[in-house]
Amino acid sequence: MTKAQQADTVSIDALAVLQGLRKGRMLHELSEKLEELTTAIRENNKKGTLTVKLSIDPLERGDADGMGAISVVIRDEISINKPEPKRADTIFFASRNGSLTRNNPDQLEMEM
């Protein structure tokens, strides 16, 4: 690439690329997911994760010598793994025939 060609090529940094994904909607969604995750972490006092995945695929090749520019398509995926609250256990009694009941079948009921 000649110096003139290099001067015509303006690189953008990673933040500018992220800002351009889906016309800014990617960063908006990222902010929403981060807030959702942070809320779950505060409520459950457990860790969580937020993952941003960028898939970059070539759309077309540039010139034949492989030194030219190519077009690419960037797809993003945002996922969170939120901590879940601990669920309460429930005690049931298993009767002789295998059914479940909340009352102990071997205990006499008191009349009131």
N, CA, C and O atoms as CSV, one atom per row, in Angstrom:
chain,resi,resn,atom,element,x,y,z
A,1,MET,N,N,0.855,-1.170,0.000
A,1,MET,CA,C,0.000,0.000,0.000
A,1,MET,C,C,0.899,1.231,0.000
A,1,MET,O,O,1.848,1.319,0.780
A,2,THR,N,N,0.597,2.161,-0.866
A,2,THR,CA,C,1.399,3.379,-0.958
A,2,THR,C,C,1.051,4.309,0.183
A,2,THR,O,O,0.036,4.134,0.857
A,3,LYS,N,N,1.897,5.294,0.392
A,3,LYS,CA,C,1.625,6.276,1.445
A,3,LYS,C,C,0.351,7.060,1.151
A,3,LYS,O,O,-0.379,7.428,2.072
A,4,ALA,N,N,0.083,7.314,-0.113
A,4,ALA,CA,C,-1.147,8.022,-0.482
A,4,ALA,C,C,-2.374,7.180,-0.133
A,4,ALA,O,O,-3.375,7.702,0.357
A,5,GLN,N,N,-2.288,5.864,-0.391
A,5,GLN,CA,C,-3.402,4.977,-0.055
A,5,GLN,C,C,-3.582,4.894,1.459
A,5,GLN,O,O,-4.710,4.858,1.951
A,6,GLN,N,N,-2.468,4.862,2.199
A,6,GLN,CA,C,-2.544,4.818,3.658
A,6,GLN,C,C,-3.184,6.092,4.195
A,6,GLN,O,O,-3.947,6.035,5.160
A,7,ALA,N,N,-2.895,7.220,3.599
A,7,ALA,CA,C,-3.452,8.485,4.051
A,7,ALA,C,C,-4.955,8.538,3.807
A,7,ALA,O,O,-5.685,9.189,4.554
A,8,ASP,N,N,-5.423,7.845,2.747
A,8,ASP,CA,C,-6.853,7.826,2.432
A,8,ASP,C,C,-7.634,6.898,3.362
A,8,ASP,O,O,-8.854,7.011,3.475
A,9,THR,N,N,-6.932,5.988,4.020
A,9,THR,CA,C,-7.581,5.023,4.889
A,9,THR,C,C,-7.579,5.565,6.316
A,9,THR,O,O,-6.526,5.813,6.903
A,10,VAL,N,N,-8.781,5.741,6.859
A,10,VAL,CA,C,-8.914,6.235,8.226
A,10,VAL,C,C,-9.401,5.081,9.088
A,10,VAL,O,O,-10.470,4.521,8.848
A,11,SER,N,N,-8.620,4.737,10.075
A,11,SER,CA,C,-9.006,3.666,10.993
A,11,SER,C,C,-9.859,4.244,12.106
A,11,SER,O,O,-9.678,5.389,12.519
A,12,ILE,N,N,-10.786,3.439,12.583
A,12,ILE,CA,C,-11.560,3.850,13.755
A,12,ILE,C,C,-11.238,2.878,14.880
A,12,ILE,O,O,-10.953,1.704,14.643
A,13,ASP,N,N,-11.287,3.378,16.090
A,13,ASP,CA,C,-10.927,2.535,17.226
A,13,ASP,C,C,-12.095,1.624,17.619
A,13,ASP,O,O,-13.198,1.739,17.085
A,14,ALA,N,N,-11.829,0.729,18.554
A,14,ALA,CA,C,-12.807,-0.282,18.950
A,14,ALA,C,C,-14.089,0.338,19.505
A,14,ALA,O,O,-15.182,-0.152,19.221
A,15,LEU,N,N,-13.968,1.403,20.288
A,15,LEU,CA,C,-15.157,2.027,20.841
A,15,LEU,C,C,-16.042,2.600,19.743
A,15,LEU,O,O,-17.267,2.501,19.814
A,16,ALA,N,N,-15.434,3.189,18.740
A,16,ALA,CA,C,-16.204,3.736,17.621
A,16,ALA,C,C,-16.910,2.615,16.852
A,16,ALA,O,O,-18.036,2.787,16.386
A,17,VAL,N,N,-16.244,1.475,16.724
A,17,VAL,CA,C,-16.887,0.332,16.071
A,17,VAL,C,C,-18.102,-0.107,16.880
A,17,VAL,O,O,-19.178,-0.320,16.321
A,18,LEU,N,N,-17.935,-0.244,18.208
A,18,LEU,CA,C,-19.059,-0.647,19.062
A,18,LEU,C,C,-20.203,0.348,18.982
A,18,LEU,O,O,-21.369,-0.047,18.959
A,19,GLN,N,N,-19.882,1.638,18.940
A,19,GLN,CA,C,-20.914,2.660,18.833
A,19,GLN,C,C,-21.672,2.569,17.509
A,19,GLN,O,O,-22.837,2.959,17.430
A,20,GLY,N,N,-21.018,2.060,16.483
A,20,GLY,CA,C,-21.648,1.955,15.173
A,20,GLY,C,C,-22.475,0.693,14.974
A,20,GLY,O,O,-23.247,0.607,14.019
A,21,LEU,N,N,-22.326,-0.288,15.860
A,21,LEU,CA,C,-23.075,-1.533,15.691
A,21,LEU,C,C,-24.567,-1.309,15.888
A,21,LEU,O,O,-24.997,-0.759,16.901
A,22,ARG,N,N,-25.333,-1.732,14.926
A,22,ARG,CA,C,-26.793,-1.590,14.924
A,22,ARG,C,C,-27.216,-0.160,15.235
A,22,ARG,O,O,-28.183,0.072,15.960
A,23,LYS,N,N,-26.478,0.789,14.678
A,23,LYS,CA,C,-26.772,2.224,14.830
A,23,LYS,C,C,-26.866,2.637,16.299
A,23,LYS,O,O,-27.711,3.452,16.670
A,24,GLY,N,N,-25.995,2.070,17.125
A,24,GLY,CA,C,-25.947,2.430,18.536
A,24,GLY,C,C,-26.826,1.590,19.433
A,24,GLY,O,O,-26.715,1.665,20.657
A,25,ARG,N,N,-27.700,0.789,18.844
A,25,ARG,CA,C,-28.604,-0.022,19.665
A,25,ARG,C,C,-27.866,-1.106,20.450
A,25,ARG,O,O,-28.328,-1.527,21.510
A,26,MET,N,N,-26.723,-1.558,19.937
A,26,MET,CA,C,-25.948,-2.577,20.655
A,26,MET,C,C,-25.499,-2.054,22.008
A,26,MET,O,O,-25.633,-2.748,23.016
A,27,LEU,N,N,-24.964,-0.830,22.044
A,27,LEU,CA,C,-24.510,-0.266,23.328
A,27,LEU,C,C,-25.686,-0.001,24.263
A,27,LEU,O,O,-25.551,-0.137,25.479
A,28,HIS,N,N,-26.834,0.375,23.710
A,28,HIS,CA,C,-28.031,0.579,24.535
A,28,HIS,C,C,-28.449,-0.751,25.172
A,28,HIS,O,O,-28.752,-0.804,26.364
A,29,GLU,N,N,-28.462,-1.822,24.371
A,29,GLU,CA,C,-28.804,-3.139,24.899
A,29,GLU,C,C,-27.775,-3.599,25.928
A,29,GLU,O,O,-28.134,-4.197,26.942
A,30,LEU,N,N,-26.504,-3.322,25.670
A,30,LEU,CA,C,-25.441,-3.679,26.608
A,30,LEU,C,C,-25.666,-2.992,27.957
A,30,LEU,O,O,-25.510,-3.618,29.006
A,31,SER,N,N,-26.027,-1.725,27.934
A,31,SER,CA,C,-26.297,-0.992,29.178
A,31,SER,C,C,-27.475,-1.596,29.932
A,31,SER,O,O,-27.431,-1.724,31.155
A,32,GLU,N,N,-28.530,-1.967,29.203
A,32,GLU,CA,C,-29.702,-2.575,29.847
A,32,GLU,C,C,-29.345,-3.910,30.491
A,32,GLU,O,O,-29.756,-4.192,31.617
A,33,LYS,N,N,-28.577,-4.735,29.771
A,33,LYS,CA,C,-28.186,-6.048,30.307
A,33,LYS,C,C,-27.275,-5.893,31.520
A,33,LYS,O,O,-27.386,-6.657,32.479
A,34,LEU,N,N,-26.378,-4.912,31.484
A,34,LEU,CA,C,-25.492,-4.666,32.613
A,34,LEU,C,C,-26.293,-4.257,33.843
A,34,LEU,O,O,-26.009,-4.710,34.952
A,35,GLU,N,N,-27.291,-3.405,33.649
A,35,GLU,CA,C,-28.145,-2.983,34.769
A,35,GLU,C,C,-28.943,-4.162,35.323
A,35,GLU,O,O,-29.070,-4.310,36.539
A,36,GLU,N,N,-29.478,-4.998,34.435
A,36,GLU,CA,C,-30.235,-6.179,34.856
A,36,GLU,C,C,-29.351,-7.131,35.666
A,36,GLU,O,O,-29.777,-7.664,36.691
A,37,LEU,N,N,-28.126,-7.339,35.198
A,37,LEU,CA,C,-27.193,-8.222,35.896
A,37,LEU,C,C,-26.797,-7.644,37.253
A,37,LEU,O,O,-26.768,-8.365,38.251
A,38,THR,N,N,-26.494,-6.359,37.293
A,38,THR,CA,C,-26.094,-5.718,38.546
A,38,THR,C,C,-27.210,-5.796,39.580
A,38,THR,O,O,-26.947,-6.024,40.761
A,39,THR,N,N,-28.445,-5.609,39.148
A,39,THR,CA,C,-29.593,-5.710,40.055
A,39,THR,C,C,-29.694,-7.120,40.633
A,39,THR,O,O,-29.903,-7.286,41.835
A,40,ALA,N,N,-29.545,-8.137,39.778
A,40,ALA,CA,C,-29.616,-9.527,40.251
A,40,ALA,C,C,-28.479,-9.845,41.216
A,40,ALA,O,O,-28.677,-10.584,42.181
A,41,ILE,N,N,-27.307,-9.304,40.970
A,41,ILE,CA,C,-26.162,-9.535,41.862
A,41,ILE,C,C,-26.417,-8.897,43.219
A,41,ILE,O,O,-26.120,-9.497,44.253
A,42,ARG,N,N,-26.964,-7.685,43.223
A,42,ARG,CA,C,-27.276,-7.018,44.500
A,42,ARG,C,C,-28.343,-7.780,45.276
A,42,ARG,O,O,-28.246,-7.920,46.495
A,43,GLU,N,N,-29.365,-8.276,44.569
A,43,GLU,CA,C,-30.472,-8.967,45.233
A,43,GLU,C,C,-30.061,-10.323,45.809
A,43,GLU,O,O,-30.587,-10.745,46.838
A,44,ASN,N,N,-29.124,-11.005,45.149
A,44,ASN,CA,C,-28.775,-12.366,45.539
A,44,ASN,C,C,-27.402,-12.496,46.186
A,44,ASN,O,O,-27.057,-13.559,46.703
A,45,ASN,N,N,-26.622,-11.428,46.162
A,45,ASN,CA,C,-25.273,-11.428,46.726
A,45,ASN,C,C,-24.431,-12.590,46.180
A,45,ASN,O,O,-23.682,-13.238,46.910
A,46,LYS,N,N,-24.584,-12.830,44.862
A,46,LYS,CA,C,-23.821,-13.869,44.165
A,46,LYS,C,C,-23.303,-13.277,42.868
A,46,LYS,O,O,-23.827,-12.276,42.379
A,47,LYS,N,N,-22.265,-13.904,42.312
A,47,LYS,CA,C,-21.672,-13.376,41.091
A,47,LYS,C,C,-22.496,-13.737,39.862
A,47,LYS,O,O,-23.293,-14.675,39.877
A,48,GLY,N,N,-22.284,-12.972,38.805
A,48,GLY,CA,C,-22.898,-13.226,37.515
A,48,GLY,C,C,-21.908,-12.841,36.432
A,48,GLY,O,O,-20.837,-12.311,36.725
A,49,THR,N,N,-22.259,-13.103,35.189
A,49,THR,CA,C,-21.371,-12.748,34.082
A,49,THR,C,C,-22.152,-12.084,32.959
A,49,THR,O,O,-23.334,-12.355,32.749
A,50,LEU,N,N,-21.464,-11.214,32.253
A,50,LEU,CA,C,-21.986,-10.573,31.053
A,50,LEU,C,C,-20.985,-10.864,29.939
A,50,LEU,O,O,-19.786,-10.637,30.099
A,51,THR,N,N,-21.480,-11.363,28.820
A,51,THR,CA,C,-20.613,-11.733,27.708
A,51,THR,C,C,-21.030,-10.974,26.453
A,51,THR,O,O,-22.206,-10.944,26.091
A,52,VAL,N,N,-20.051,-10.363,25.797
A,52,VAL,CA,C,-20.259,-9.715,24.506
A,52,VAL,C,C,-19.447,-10.501,23.489
A,52,VAL,O,O,-18.236,-10.666,23.633
A,53,LYS,N,N,-20.130,-10.978,22.464
A,53,LYS,CA,C,-19.454,-11.754,21.426
A,53,LYS,C,C,-19.649,-11.047,20.087
A,53,LYS,O,O,-20.772,-10.716,19.707
A,54,LEU,N,N,-18.551,-10.822,19.382
A,54,LEU,CA,C,-18.601,-10.230,18.052
A,54,LEU,C,C,-18.158,-11.277,17.041
A,54,LEU,O,O,-17.061,-11.825,17.151
A,55,SER,N,N,-19.008,-11.557,16.058
A,55,SER,CA,C,-18.654,-12.452,14.954
A,55,SER,C,C,-18.404,-11.581,13.738
A,55,SER,O,O,-19.246,-10.767,13.359
A,56,ILE,N,N,-17.242,-11.760,13.131
A,56,ILE,CA,C,-16.864,-10.940,11.979
A,56,ILE,C,C,-16.641,-11.871,10.797
A,56,ILE,O,O,-15.750,-12.720,10.819
A,57,ASP,N,N,-17.455,-11.704,9.770
A,57,ASP,CA,C,-17.379,-12.549,8.580
A,57,ASP,C,C,-17.045,-11.707,7.364
A,57,ASP,O,O,-17.546,-10.592,7.225
A,58,PRO,N,N,-16.184,-12.239,6.465
A,58,PRO,CA,C,-15.902,-11.505,5.236
A,58,PRO,C,C,-17.135,-11.500,4.336
A,58,PRO,O,O,-17.810,-12.520,4.194
A,59,LEU,N,N,-17.422,-10.366,3.737
A,59,LEU,CA,C,-18.545,-10.246,2.811
A,59,LEU,C,C,-18.070,-10.447,1.383
A,59,LEU,O,O,-18.731,-11.110,0.584
A,60,GLU,N,N,-16.908,-9.864,1.066
A,60,GLU,CA,C,-16.328,-10.017,-0.264
A,60,GLU,C,C,-14.829,-9.768,-0.178
A,60,GLU,O,O,-14.356,-9.083,0.729
A,61,ARG,N,N,-14.097,-10.321,-1.114
A,61,ARG,CA,C,-12.654,-10.117,-1.148
A,61,ARG,C,C,-12.320,-8.827,-1.871
A,61,ARG,O,O,-13.070,-8.355,-2.725
A,62,GLY,N,N,-11.178,-8.271,-1.510
A,62,GLY,CA,C,-10.672,-7.082,-2.201
A,62,GLY,C,C,-9.964,-7.485,-3.483
A,62,GLY,O,O,-10.437,-8.363,-4.204
A,63,ASP,N,N,-8.880,-6.878,-3.761
A,63,ASP,CA,C,-8.146,-7.163,-4.996
A,63,ASP,C,C,-7.470,-8.529,-4.939
A,63,ASP,O,O,-7.374,-9.141,-3.875
A,64,ALA,N,N,-7.008,-8.995,-6.082
A,64,ALA,CA,C,-6.498,-10.358,-6.229
A,64,ALA,C,C,-5.246,-10.641,-5.406
A,64,ALA,O,O,-5.030,-11.788,-5.013
A,65,ASP,N,N,-4.419,-9.642,-5.133
A,65,ASP,CA,C,-3.183,-9.908,-4.394
A,65,ASP,C,C,-3.406,-10.021,-2.881
A,65,ASP,O,O,-2.457,-10.271,-2.138
A,66,GLY,N,N,-4.617,-9.845,-2.431
A,66,GLY,CA,C,-4.926,-10.001,-1.019
A,66,GLY,C,C,-4.528,-8.822,-0.160
A,66,GLY,O,O,-4.653,-8.893,1.062
A,67,MET,N,N,-4.059,-7.751,-0.747
A,67,MET,CA,C,-3.600,-6.599,0.025
A,67,MET,C,C,-4.654,-5.493,0.103
A,67,MET,O,O,-4.493,-4.525,0.846
A,68,GLY,N,N,-5.715,-5.641,-0.656
A,68,GLY,CA,C,-6.725,-4.590,-0.669
A,68,GLY,C,C,-7.717,-4.743,0.467
A,68,GLY,O,O,-7.664,-5.703,1.236
A,69,ALA,N,N,-8.609,-3.793,0.559
A,69,ALA,CA,C,-9.629,-3.803,1.603
A,69,ALA,C,C,-10.676,-4.869,1.298
A,69,ALA,O,O,-10.914,-5.204,0.138
A,70,ILE,N,N,-11.290,-5.388,2.334
A,70,ILE,CA,C,-12.412,-6.305,2.176
A,70,ILE,C,C,-13.587,-5.755,2.976
A,70,ILE,O,O,-13.404,-4.983,3.917
A,71,SER,N,N,-14.771,-6.153,2.599
A,71,SER,CA,C,-15.964,-5.800,3.358
A,71,SER,C,C,-16.225,-6.904,4.373
A,71,SER,O,O,-16.047,-8.086,4.079
A,72,VAL,N,N,-16.642,-6.514,5.555
A,72,VAL,CA,C,-16.959,-7.494,6.595
A,72,VAL,C,C,-18.325,-7.186,7.189
A,72,VAL,O,O,-18.790,-6.046,7.168
A,73,VAL,N,N,-18.946,-8.213,7.710
A,73,VAL,CA,C,-20.216,-8.084,8.424
A,73,VAL,C,C,-19.934,-8.414,9.882
A,73,VAL,O,O,-19.317,-9.438,10.178
A,74,ILE,N,N,-20.380,-7.556,10.794
A,74,ILE,CA,C,-20.173,-7.790,12.230
A,74,ILE,C,C,-21.530,-8.039,12.875
A,74,ILE,O,O,-22.455,-7.236,12.753
A,75,ARG,N,N,-21.624,-9.167,13.562
A,75,ARG,CA,C,-22.831,-9.507,14.321
A,75,ARG,C,C,-22.459,-9.553,15.800
A,75,ARG,O,O,-21.399,-10.055,16.174
A,76,ASP,N,N,-23.336,-9.030,16.615
A,76,ASP,CA,C,-23.053,-9.045,18.056
A,76,ASP,C,C,-24.044,-9.928,18.783
A,76,ASP,O,O,-25.186,-10.098,18.356
A,77,GLU,N,N,-23.587,-10.483,19.885
A,77,GLU,CA,C,-24.433,-11.236,20.813
A,77,GLU,C,C,-24.099,-10.761,22.217
A,77,GLU,O,O,-22.931,-10.651,22.589
A,78,ILE,N,N,-25.128,-10.485,22.984
A,78,ILE,CA,C,-24.949,-10.069,24.379
A,78,ILE,C,C,-25.734,-11.054,25.238
A,78,ILE,O,O,-26.929,-11.259,25.026
A,79,SER,N,N,-25.060,-11.655,26.198
A,79,SER,CA,C,-25.757,-12.585,27.079
A,79,SER,C,C,-25.317,-12.350,28.517
A,79,SER,O,O,-24.198,-11.915,28.789
A,80,ILE,N,N,-26.230,-12.650,29.421
A,80,ILE,CA,C,-25.903,-12.558,30.842
A,80,ILE,C,C,-26.233,-13.877,31.519
A,80,ILE,O,O,-27.137,-14.604,31.107
A,81,ASN,N,N,-25.489,-14.158,32.549
A,81,ASN,CA,C,-25.737,-15.310,33.399
A,81,ASN,C,C,-26.000,-14.743,34.783
A,81,ASN,O,O,-25.075,-14.460,35.545
A,82,LYS,N,N,-27.290,-14.583,35.093
A,82,LYS,CA,C,-27.667,-13.955,36.359
A,82,LYS,C,C,-27.681,-14.971,37.489
A,82,LYS,O,O,-28.030,-16.133,37.283
A,83,PRO,N,N,-27.301,-14.531,38.685
A,83,PRO,CA,C,-27.462,-15.405,39.848
A,83,PRO,C,C,-28.954,-15.550,40.160
A,83,PRO,O,O,-29.718,-14.590,40.068
A,84,GLU,N,N,-29.336,-16.736,40.520
A,84,GLU,CA,C,-30.737,-17.012,40.839
A,84,GLU,C,C,-30.923,-17.048,42.355
A,84,GLU,O,O,-30.030,-17.476,43.088
A,85,PRO,N,N,-32.076,-16.600,42.813
A,85,PRO,CA,C,-32.321,-16.664,44.262
A,85,PRO,C,C,-32.469,-18.111,44.720
A,85,PRO,O,O,-32.919,-18.973,43.965
A,86,LYS,N,N,-32.086,-18.362,45.958
A,86,LYS,CA,C,-32.254,-19.701,46.531
A,86,LYS,C,C,-33.741,-19.921,46.762
A,86,LYS,O,O,-34.425,-19.083,47.349
A,87,ARG,N,N,-34.219,-21.040,46.300
A,87,ARG,CA,C,-35.637,-21.371,46.466
A,87,ARG,C,C,-35.827,-22.158,47.763
A,87,ARG,O,O,-34.978,-22.961,48.150
A,88,ALA,N,N,-36.930,-21.915,48.408
A,88,ALA,CA,C,-37.223,-22.612,49.660
A,88,ALA,C,C,-37.588,-24.065,49.390
A,88,ALA,O,O,-38.224,-24.376,48.383
A,89,ASP,N,N,-37.187,-24.944,50.287
A,89,ASP,CA,C,-37.564,-26.349,50.198
A,89,ASP,C,C,-38.972,-26.523,50.744
A,89,ASP,O,O,-39.422,-25.733,51.574
A,90,THR,N,N,-39.665,-27.550,50.280
A,90,THR,CA,C,-41.003,-27.872,50.762
A,90,THR,C,C,-41.011,-29.324,51.191
A,90,THR,O,O,-40.509,-30.194,50.480
A,91,ILE,N,N,-41.582,-29.582,52.353
A,91,ILE,CA,C,-41.638,-30.947,52.878
A,91,ILE,C,C,-42.995,-31.558,52.548
A,91,ILE,O,O,-44.047,-30.967,52.792
A,92,PHE,N,N,-42.933,-32.754,51.989
A,92,PHE,CA,C,-44.131,-33.555,51.734
A,92,PHE,C,C,-43.958,-34.890,52.437
A,92,PHE,O,O,-42.852,-35.256,52.835
A,93,PHE,N,N,-45.044,-35.604,52.583
A,93,PHE,CA,C,-45.007,-36.953,53.130
A,93,PHE,C,C,-45.379,-37.918,52.021
A,93,PHE,O,O,-46.321,-37.679,51.266
A,94,ALA,N,N,-44.637,-39.007,51.929
A,94,ALA,CA,C,-44.941,-40.047,50.945
A,94,ALA,C,C,-45.755,-41.132,51.635
A,94,ALA,O,O,-45.311,-41.732,52.613
A,95,SER,N,N,-46.949,-41.374,51.112
A,95,SER,CA,C,-47.807,-42.400,51.719
A,95,SER,C,C,-47.361,-43.794,51.263
A,95,SER,O,O,-46.483,-43.922,50.410
A,96,ARG,N,N,-47.959,-44.810,51.824
A,96,ARG,CA,C,-47.583,-46.190,51.489
A,96,ARG,C,C,-47.855,-46.512,50.017
A,96,ARG,O,O,-47.154,-47.330,49.420
A,97,ASN,N,N,-48.860,-45.878,49.442
A,97,ASN,CA,C,-49.177,-46.152,48.033
A,97,ASN,C,C,-48.370,-45.270,47.072
A,97,ASN,O,O,-48.559,-45.352,45.859
A,98,GLY,N,N,-47.473,-44.430,47.600
A,98,GLY,CA,C,-46.580,-43.630,46.759
A,98,GLY,C,C,-47.071,-42.225,46.444
A,98,GLY,O,O,-46.369,-41.476,45.764
A,99,SER,N,N,-48.239,-41.848,46.910
A,99,SER,CA,C,-48.718,-40.488,46.650
A,99,SER,C,C,-48.100,-39.524,47.659
A,99,SER,O,O,-47.665,-39.931,48.737
A,100,LEU,N,N,-48.067,-38.257,47.303
A,100,LEU,CA,C,-47.523,-37.220,48.180
A,100,LEU,C,C,-48.646,-36.435,48.819
A,100,LEU,O,O,-49.679,-36.173,48.203
A,101,THR,N,N,-48.422,-36.062,50.078
A,101,THR,CA,C,-49.399,-35.259,50.796
A,101,THR,C,C,-48.661,-34.296,51.716
A,101,THR,O,O,-47.536,-34.566,52.137
A,102,ARG,N,N,-49.293,-33.184,52.022
A,102,ARG,CA,C,-48.693,-32.211,52.932
A,102,ARG,C,C,-48.907,-32.618,54.387
A,102,ARG,O,O,-48.178,-32.161,55.267
A,103,ASN,N,N,-49.888,-33.463,54.648
A,103,ASN,CA,C,-50.177,-33.912,56.016
A,103,ASN,C,C,-49.627,-35.317,56.225
A,103,ASN,O,O,-49.707,-36.164,55.335
A,104,ASN,N,N,-49.066,-35.556,57.413
A,104,ASN,CA,C,-48.527,-36.868,57.746
A,104,ASN,C,C,-49.677,-37.863,57.837
A,104,ASN,O,O,-50.535,-37.736,58.712
A,105,PRO,N,N,-49.706,-38.851,56.946
A,105,PRO,CA,C,-50.829,-39.803,56.973
A,105,PRO,C,C,-50.843,-40.704,58.220
A,105,PRO,O,O,-51.874,-41.297,58.536
A,106,ASP,N,N,-49.718,-40.810,58.925
A,106,ASP,CA,C,-49.648,-41.634,60.125
A,106,ASP,C,C,-50.020,-40.863,61.392
A,106,ASP,O,O,-50.066,-41.443,62.477
A,107,GLN,N,N,-50.282,-39.578,61.264
A,107,GLN,CA,C,-50.594,-38.760,62.436
A,107,GLN,C,C,-52.101,-38.547,62.513
A,107,GLN,O,O,-52.757,-38.252,61.513
A,108,LEU,N,N,-52.629,-38.702,63.709
A,108,LEU,CA,C,-54.062,-38.478,63.910
A,108,LEU,C,C,-54.358,-36.984,63.848
A,108,LEU,O,O,-53.566,-36.157,64.299
A,109,GLU,N,N,-55.507,-36.661,63.282
A,109,GLU,CA,C,-55.917,-35.252,63.220
A,109,GLU,C,C,-56.653,-34.884,64.498
A,109,GLU,O,O,-57.452,-35.664,65.016
A,110,MET,N,N,-56.379,-33.711,64.988
A,110,MET,CA,C,-57.043,-33.210,66.189
A,110,MET,C,C,-58.273,-32.403,65.780
A,110,MET,O,O,-58.212,-31.566,64.880
A,111,GLU,N,N,-59.363,-32.664,66.443
A,111,GLU,CA,C,-60.578,-31.890,66.160
A,111,GLU,C,C,-60.582,-30.663,67.045
A,111,GLU,O,O,-60.180,-30.712,68.207
A,112,MET,N,N,-61.038,-29.572,66.482
A,112,MET,CA,C,-61.096,-28.346,67.259
A,112,MET,C,C,-62.502,-27.869,67.430
A,112,MET,O,O,-62.731,-26.840,68.065
